[in-house]
Amino acid sequence: MAGLLISAGLPWLPAWPVVLLLGLAGTALVLRARRGARLAGLGLLGLLVGILHGHATVARTLPESCVRQPLVVAGRVVSLPRVTYFDARTRQQRFEFEVSSLSAPECRGPRRLLLSYYGEAAIEPGSRWRFEVLLRRPWGLVNPGSYNMQAGYARSGIDATGSVRSAPGSALPLPAVDAGLATLHHRARARISERIARLGLPRDVQAVLQAVTVAERSALDTGLWRLFQSFGLNHLLVISGLHIGLLAGLGYAIGRLLSLAGNRVALQLPGLLALLMALAYTALAGFSLATCRALLMLCVVVVAAALGRGAAAGHCLWLAAVVLLALNPLAALGSGFWLSFGAVACLLWRLQWHGRGRRFGQRVIAILGTHGYMALAMVPLAGGWFGGASLVSMPANLLVVPLLGLYVIPLSLAATFLALAGWSAADALWRAAAIPLGYLLPLADGIVQARPDWLYWRFSPSTAELVLAAVAIGLAVSPVAALRKWLAVALLLTPALLPPGVAKTASEDAVHLLFIDVGQGTSVLLYTRDRALLYDTGGGVPGGPTVADSVVLPLLRQRGIRRLDTLVLSHGDSDHSAGWVDIEEGVEVVAVRSGADLSRARHCRAGEAWHWPASPVTLRFLAPAEEQALSRNNGSCVLQLQIGATVVLLTGDIDSDRERQLLRYWGRGLRSDWLLAAHHGSNSSTGHAFLKQVAAQHVVISAGYANRFGHPHPDVLRRIAASGARAWFSAHEGAIELIFEPGESALEVVAHRRLQQFYWR
């Protein structure tokens, strides 16, 4: 297991001669008699398996020359499409596609694609298609404190992402349905999901039923996910080991009733039925990692019982982890692996020291103690992966877990089996399962609206704090003296419970400026230990998923920033201001300034300047003035930052005409050392004259990787090169952080993608 885990974090893959030596050395050590040598050999063999998996992954990488080139691919849909409605007329179907042929020989590396389709045809699992597509390499944003989606693509075996091209004359042919076993479970999932959708239930109720029945998440919008997250119940929206265990227990109970005959074959029936029902539910869940973990553990128990051997729970957990990692070493990159195995490990740790009790009262106390302990144990894990934890997860889980486990899920699964058998009684069972959800969801939403700050604690623990919290949680149920135990717990939890009073900076007087990697958008953070300014929030869907929620807020929490002195919204385009509400809900915002097209805040005003006390930071707006009839882009707030001797210019989305107006008015006042290229490197901005007057040594271009707009434009790059400036790309560098130390002549520049080098990136 250690070897497999190490392989997932390798910055590069060793050459084949080294791989051969690893295999020979590992085999030789395993064959040695000494235990230590065998363990070392197994570690080398685990590393070898991970490296071989890595070479296979890299071999399927899309060549850079094929990025966003029109290609024709043929193959099969191998997942349940996830449907998203952007508005009444725009529907996106996102699905995994297994390639059987690809038009360009030089591009024939990828085997599994993640495609987005915006047409009218319904994409069905198992159907075969021929698409004209634009592909790009799997990519992810790289910023401090937030999750990199590229790791998720690598873990899922996605070799390229892209969209189906809707060019004239490229109409899609009628698909041929593949009735093979490989996609049988996905076809069943699609049928069940459509059946639930036709019941006419409230959207949130429908979404929950689809999620707990077939792991369909298309209807799970951001609001519903946050609602469950506030109560610590979002794990119930993902079919997990808890759900598998409930169904396996039902199968075991049925098997016990059927095995009353008592012969040797009948004695194996409970375990076999438990395994079959667990396998069926795992298939309905799409063989997700958490369900596969539970299924593997159950397999070990059933096989051990059939062989007449013991199956200690801890051994089952280790064996399931090793098997999962051997099948996919990159599974360790995701939160699902650590949350699933971590939760079971914590549960087994408690059960090792505390029994379930024999009397009814003792069992009730044990159940309450277990719920409380698991709620505490999941806090550091949730904080580490999601930046927060529910403060009411224990009572919420005590109420909802039995409700779902003993009522909603059994009825939903019974309805599923009836529906697959073609019986109409399934609809009545699903409607019965939906009854308590119809009452609880509005009630929970009302509580969140009334007391949002009382339910969820947002924090971002450091690695040291996570380790200390893990030790404290282990000590909480260990058989040590009570006084020493609780003293140790109090001391170890102190760093995690006491939030820092100031932001995290390189030194007491340091100033940090981050060009945040937000893809096709803009967001810039300037902060010291006691002051902070955010220029734009990045893109997204207002009221839905935004980069502010997934990237900017985690970064603010990671740096200990809970207050923004100023939030500047350069203008109203969604790639600059979509996350405004998320920012105001996530941190305290003292003042908001906005471009001329936004009426919800005080406008930026050319000439307005201010200084941060006890710091070398001075800020000044250069535009807009009081002009009338400005376009949205040309009404952008242009902000100049002076940090000691270094000047930084942020230009929003202004075009070349606006640049010339600024040249005429400000002249040499535009001179800056760092320039944020206007409009993400569009050819309509960053003209020769503007670059010459600004005379920047560095130009940052904030644009998405292989974006559909073609930013940055080649002419812009040529103009930047001709000016003598160095171009920095957020898509290639990740977050670009400038660290200013007082008294230092040179500032430190940190490109965060370079700090996280992995072979799969």
N, C-alpha and C positions, 0 to 999 in steps of 0.2 A: 504493500500500500504506500509506503514511503517513497519507493522508486517511482510509482505511478504519479503521485502528487508532485514530485520534483519535476517530472517530465513536462507537466502542464505549464510550468513557469519558466522553462528554458528560454533565454533570449535568442538563441540560434540552435539549429540542429547539427549534430556532429556528422562528419562525412561517413560514407559507407564503410571504409576500413575500420574506423573507430567503432561503428555499430557492430561489426563482426567481432572485434576484440571484446566488446562488452558481452556479447552472447557467449563467447568461449569462456571468458573469466567467470561469468555468472554460473554457467553450467558446471565448471570445474569446482567452484566453491560449494555449490549445492550437493555435489557428490562427496564432499569431504565429510568425515565423521563428526567433527566438532560442531556444536550447536551454533556458536558465534559465526563460524565460516558459512554455515548453511543460511543463516539469516542474512549475512552480507551478500551471498549469492542470489538469494531471492530478491533483495533490494535491487541488485544490478539487472536481474531479469525483468523486474517491474519497470525499471528505467528503460530497458530495451523495448518492451511492449509499447510504452508511451512514445518513444522516439520513432518506432516504425509507424505508429498511428499518425505522428506528426508529419513524417515524410509523405504519407498518403494524402494528408490534408493539404500540404503545400503543393503537391503535384496537381491538385484539382483547382488551383488558384487561377482566376481569370487573368490572362496577360494584360498588362497596362495598355498595350496598343489596341485592345479590343473594347476598352471602356467607352460606353456610349456610342458604339458603332452599330448600325442596323444589322441585326442577325436574325436568321430564321431558325427556330428550334422546334423540334417535334418531341413529344413524350407524353407523360401521363401525370395527372393530378394525384398527388399522394398525401393530401391532408384535407381536413375539413376547412373550406374557405372561410375566412373571417370577413364579415360584411360590415362596412362602415358607411353611413349616410352623412355626407357633408352638408347637403341641403336637399330640398325636395326632388331635385333633378340629378344630383351627382351621387352615384353609388360606387364605392370601391370594393372589389373582391380581392383579397390577398391570400395567396395559397402557395404551397410548396409544389414544385414541378420537377419530376425526374426526367432527365434528358436522355433520349434515345439517339438523336442525331442533331447536329449543329452545322449550319451552312459553311462557315469558314474553318478550314482545317487547322489554321494557326490558333484558333480560339477554342479548340475542343478539350479544354481541361475540366470545366465545371460539370458536375453530375447532378447536383441538386440546386435548384434555383428557388428564390422567394420572389414571386411575381405579383404585381398589382395590375388589375384589369378594371377599366372604367366603362366597358361597353354594356349592352343590354342583355347579352346571353348569360344564362345561369351556368356557373362553373360547378360541376359535380365531382365528388371524389371518384377516382378510378377512370374518369373520362380521358380520352386521348385527343390531343389538340396539336395543331401546327400554328405557332405564333411568330409574328415579327416583333422582335423585342429590342430594347436598349438596355444593356447590362452595365453594371459597375461592380467593383469589388465590395464585399461586405465592409462597411465602415462604421465607425462610432465616434462620438464626441469624447474628447479627453480633457477633463477638468478635475481640479482637486475636489474630493468629497462626493463625486457622483459616479454612477455606474456607466461603464463603457459598453454600448450595445454590440460592439465588434466581438467582445468575449461571448455574448449570447449567440451570435451567428456561428462562431467557431464551435461552441458547445453543441449547437443543433445540427452541425454538418451542412450549413448553408454555404455553398461555394461562390454564389454571386446573387445579387439582388437586381431588380429591374422592373420595368413596366412594359406592358403590351402596347405596341405602337399602333395608333389609330390613323394610319396614313391612307389616303384615297387608293382604292383598288386593292386593299389588303384585307378584304372581308374574311371573317373566320369561317372555315368549313364546319359542317355539322360534325360533332364529336362522335367517336366510336366508343361505346362504354366497355371498359375492361372489367370482366366479372371475376377476376382473379382473387385469390385469398389475401393477397398483400394489402388490398384496400377494402376488404369486406367490412372491417370494423368501422372505417370512416364512412362508408356508404350507409351503414346502420345508424351511425351517429347523425348523419345528415337527415335521414328519414325521421328520427325521433325529434330532432331540433325543429324541423318544419311542422311536425304534428303539434308540438307544444306551442309554436308561434301561432297556429290557427285557432287556438282555444279562446282568443279574445281577452286574455288576462291583462291587468295593468302591466306596463312595460317592465317596471322593476321586479315585479313578481315573476313575470315570464323569464327575465334574465337570471334570477336566482334558480328557478327550476331547471333551466337549460344548463346552468353552470354545474349544479350538483348531480345532474343526471348524465350528461354526455360531455362535460367540460367545454361547452360552447360558450365563448366569451364575447361574441359579437355585440350582444345587447348590454354588456356590462360597461356603462359609461363611467366617466371620471367621477361624477357625483356619487354614484352608488358604491364605487370602490372606496371612496373616501369615507362614506357613511359607515361601511363595515370596518374600515381601518380605525375609525374613531373609537369603536367599541372592542377592538382587538379581535374581530371576527373574520377578517379577510381571508384567513386560512381556510374557512369553510367554503369560500367561493372557488377554491382550487381543490379538485378531488385529490385526497391525500391518503396517507396510511390510516387515518382515523376512519374514513369512509370504507376503505378496503377491509379493515378489521371488523367493522360492524357487519358487513355482508358475509365475511368469512365465518363470523360467529353464528350467523343465521344458518349458513350452510352446514356448519358443524352440528348445530342443534337438530336440524332435519336429519342429518346422517345418524345421529345417536338414536333417534326414533326408529329409523329404518333398519338399524343394526341390532335390534333386540333378539334376533335369531341366535347371535352369539358365536357363530362359526368364525374361523380365522379370516376368511375373505370379508365377511361383514364387518369385522372389527376395523378394517381399513376404510370403511365407507365414510365416517365422519370427516376424517382428514381429506379424503379425496373430494367430497362435495364442497368442503370449505375452500379447497384449492381451485376447483372448477368455477365456483361463484366469484371468487376473488379474481381469477383470470378473466372472466366475462366483464366484470366491472372495470378492471384495468384496461381492457380493450375499449370499453365505452369512454374511458378517460383519455384515449389516444396514447396509451403507454407512456404517461408522463413519468418523470424521475421519481417523485414521491411514491407513486403507486407501484412502480417497478421495485422500489426498495421494500415496500411492504410485501409484495408478491414473492420476492426472493427470500425474505425471512420466513415466510409461511412455507415455501418450498423446502427449505432446510428442515423445518420442524416436521413436516409430513414425511419427507424422505427418511429422516432419522428415526421417526416412529416406525416406519415400515421395516427398517433394518434392525429394529430393536436397540437403538443407541440413544443416548441422551442428546439433547439439543439446548444447551444453555443459551439464554437470551442474548447475553453479551457476545458469545461466539457467533450467533446468527447475525447480529448486527455487523460485526467485523467482516464476516464472509460476504454478506450482501454488499457492503461497501467495496470490497476488493473486486467482486464480480462486476459491479457497475463500472468501476474505474477501468478494469481490464477491457470491457466492451467500449468504453468511451472515456479515456483519461481526462478529456477537457470538461467532463461533467463537474469537476471540482471548481470550475470558474464561476458557477452560478450560485445564487442564494439558496435555490431549492435543495442542493446537496447538503449544505451545512445546516440549514434550518430543519430539514427532515431528519438527518442522522443526529444532529445536535439535540433535537427535542426528544427523540427516543432514548438517547444516551442519558439525558437528564432524568427521564422517567425511570430508567433501569437503575440509575444511581440512587434515587430515592427509595425504590422498592428493595434495594439491597439492604438498607438499614431500617426500613419501616414496613412492617407487614400490613396486611389488609384488615386484620382483626377478625374475630370469630362472631362476636355479638353484633346485633344490628346497630347499636349506638357507636361501637368502635368502627364499624365499616363506614358509617356516615362521616365520622370525624376523619377517617383516613381519606375518604373521597374529597372532603373539603380541603384537607391538608395538601393533597396531591394537586388539586386545582390551583391553590394558592402558590405552591412551589413552582409549578409549571408557568404560571403567570409571571412570577419573579424571574425564573430562568430565561424566559424568552425576551426579557427587556433588553439586555445587552446585545443579543443577536438581532433583534428588530432595530435597535439603534444603530448598530454597525452597518446593516444593509439598507435600511429604509429611513434613517435619520429621525426616528421617533418611536414611541410606544404608547399604547393606550393605558390610561390610568384606571379604567374600569373593566379591564379584560376578564378578571376573575369572576365577578358577578354576572357579566354578560355571557361568558362561556358556560357558567353553571346553568343558566336559563336556556340558552340557544342550542348548545351541543346536544343535550337530551332531546330537545324538540325536533331538531333536524335528524338526529340519529335514530330516534325511536318512532318518529311519525313521518316527517317530510320525505326523507330518503327512502325508507321502505315502501311507502306508497308510490313514490316516483319510479322506483325500480320495478315494482310490481306492474305499474302501468306500462313501463317500457317493454317488459316481456309480453304483456298482453297485446301491445301495439305491434310488436314484431311478429306475433302469431296471427295478426289480422283481426283482433277482437275490438269492437267499438267501446267496450267497458273501460278501456284505458283512459278515455277522456274524463270520465267521472272520477277516477282515482286521482288524476292530475289536478282536477279542480278541488278535490277534497284536500290534497296536499298543499294547495295554494291558500287555503282559508286562513291559517295563522299568519302566513307571510303578509296577507292583505291587511292585517291589523298591526303587526309589529313594525313593518317598514315605515309607515307614516308616523307612528309613535316615536321611533328612533330618530327620524328626520326632525321631528319637532323638538326633541331633546337637544340635538346638535345645534339647531337654529337658536335655541334659547341659551344654551351654555356651551359654546364651542370650546372655550379655553379650559373647561373643567374636565374634558374627556381625554385629551391627547397631549402628550409631553414630547416636544420636539427637542432633540439633542443629537450631537454627533460625537461619539466617544473616540478617543485616540486608541491606538493599538495597545498601549500600556494600560489604559483604563479598561479595555475589554478583557485583558488577561487578568487584571486584579478582580474584576467583577466575576469572571468565571471561577477563580479560586474561592471567592467569597460564597458563591452559590454552592460550590462543592462542600465547603465547610458547614454550610447552614444545616445540612442533614447528616453530617458525619458524626460518629460516636466519640466526640471529644468533650472535655469538660464544658459545661454550659457557659460559664463565665468567659473562658478563653475563646470559645466558639463565637459568642456574640460580640466580644470585643474585636476579634479578628474580622468579623463581618462588617462591623461599623467602620473599622479603620480602612478596610479594603474598598468599601463602597464610597468612602468620602470623596475621592477624586471625581468619580462619575456623578455624584449627587450635587456637588458644589460647582455650578457653572463659572467659567472664568469671568472676571469683571471687566476685562478689556479684550480687544481683538488680538489675535495671534499675529505677531510681526517678527521680522528677523532680529530686530533689536528694539530697545525702548523708543528710539526716535526715528525708526525706519518708516518709509512711506512705500506702499505697495500699489502698483497699477497693473490690473489684469485685463487684457483683451480676451474675454471669455470665448471659448469655442462653442458657439451656439448654432453651427451649421449656416444655413442661408438666412442670416439675420445679424443683428448687432447687439452687443451688451458689453459694457466696460465698467469695471469696478475700481474705484480709487478709495484707499482707506489708510488710516493711521491707527494707533492703539485706541483712540477715543472718538474718531470721526470717520464718516464714510459717505461716499456719493456713488450712485449707480446711474450710468448713462445708458438708457434703453434696457429692455427686458428680454430681447430675443423673441422668436416667433411662436406659433402654435395656433390653437383655436380658442378664442375668448370664451370662457365658460367651460371649456373642455381641456384636453391635454395641452400643456404649454411647456416650453423650454424653461421658463421661469420656475415652474414647479419641479421639474426633473433635474435641472442643472444649476440655475442661479441660486435658489434657496438652499440646496444642499451645500453649495460652496460657501454661502454666507454662514451657515451653521458650522461648517468645518473650520472656518476662520474665526469663529466666536463673535460674529457680527449680528447683533439683535436690534440694531437701530440704524436707520439711514437718515443722515441729516438732510440730504437732498436726493430726490428721484427725478431725473431728467428724462422726459419722453420726447425724443427729437421731433417726431411727427407721428401721425396716426396709422401708418402702414402696419399691418399685423406682424411683420417680421421684426418690428422695432418695439411694439407696445402691447402685444397680445397678452402678456403676463402681468399687466399692471395690477389687476385685482389680486392675483396670487401673491405678489410682492407685498401689497398693503395688508393682506391677511396673515402673511408669514412673519413679517417684522414690523417694528414701529417705523413709520415714515413721518418725518417732521414737516418737510416742505416738498411740494411737487412743482416742477416747471415743465411746460410743454410747448410744442411747436404751434404755429399759427392756426393749424387746422383743427386743433383739439380745444374744446370749450369746457372740459371738465377740470381744468387746473389753470393756475396763473401762467401766462405766456412768458417765454424767454424774451428778454429785451436786450438788444444790442447795447453794449456799454456797461451793463450791470456787472459789477465785480465785487468779490468778497475774499477775505483771507481767513484761513483756519488758525485760530490762536495757538501759540506755542508750537507751530509747525512751519516748514518752509513752503507751504502750499498756498497759492493764490489762483483764483478761478475767475474767468471773465467770458461773458457771452459776446460773440462777435456778430451774431444774427439770430433771429430776424429783428428788423427795426419795426417801424409802424407802417410798413408798406401795405398796400391793398391788393387784392386779387392775386396773391401768390399761389402757385400750385402747391399741392401737398408736399412734394419733395423739396421744392425751393423754400418752403416755410420751415424747414428743419432748423432745430436749434444747433448752432455752431458754437462749440465750447472750446476755449483754450485753457489748458492747465499749465501753470508754471510751478515746477517742483524743484526748488533750489535754482540751479543754473540750467535745468533742462525744461524745455517747453514741448508740450504735446497738443496737437490740434485734432479735434473730433468734428467731423463735417456732416454727419447724417447722410442724407440722400440727395444733396444739392447737385445740380448739373453744371455744365461748363459756363452757361450764361450767368448763373448765380456766382460762380467762381470769379468771373470777370468783374462783377459788381463789387465783390469783396476786395478784389485787387485795387479797384479805383478808390475805395473808401479807406481801407486799412493800410495798404501799401506794405511797408517794411514791418508793420505790426503783425503781419501774418507769419513771420519767420518762426520756424519750429524745428525741433530736432526729430520728433516723431510725428507722423501723419497717419491718421486712419483714413484710408482711401474712401472717397464718397461712393455711395450706391454699390458697395461690394465689388468694386473694380469694373463697373459698367463703362463702356466706351463713351457714354454721354458725359462723363466727368473726368476729373484728374487730368486736365489739359496741360500742355507744355508751359504756358505762361504761369499758371498756378503753381506747378511744381518748381519752376525757376524762382518764383518769389518766396515761396515757403522754404525752399532750400533744405528740405528734410534729409537727414542721413538715413532714416529708416521709414518705410511705408508698410503699414499693416493692412492686409486685405482680409476682411471677415466675410467668407463665403463658404457655401457648402461644398463638400467633395463631389466632383463630377456633376455639378448641378445643371438643371435643364436650361438655365439662362446663359450658360457659357461664360460665367464670371470666374476669374477675371478675364477680360478681353485681351487678346494678344497685343493689340495696339497700346493698351494701357501698360502692359508689362514692358513693352519697348520704350515707352515714354519714361517710365520709372528708371529703367536701366540707363537711358540716355542722360537722365538728371544726376546719375552717380549714386543714387540711393539704393539701399538693399531692401528687397521685397520680402515680407514675412507673410506666410499664408496660414491662417488658423486651421484650415482643413488638413494641412501637412504637419503643423507644429503642435496642434492642440492649443490649449490656453497659453497665451504668451504673457509672461509675468515680468514686470520691471520692478526691481527692488532698489530704492534710493536710500543710501546710508549717508547721514550728515558727515561732512568732512571728507567723503570719498569722491575722487574726481570721476571715477568710472562707475556706472551703475551695473548691477547684475541682471542679466537677461536669462530667464528660465523658460524653455520650451517644454511643456509638460508631456507631450507625446514622446519626447526623447528620454524622459525619465522612466518610461514604462515600455521597455523593449521586450517583445515576446515574438517567438518564431511565427505564430499564427496571425500576427498583425501585419 
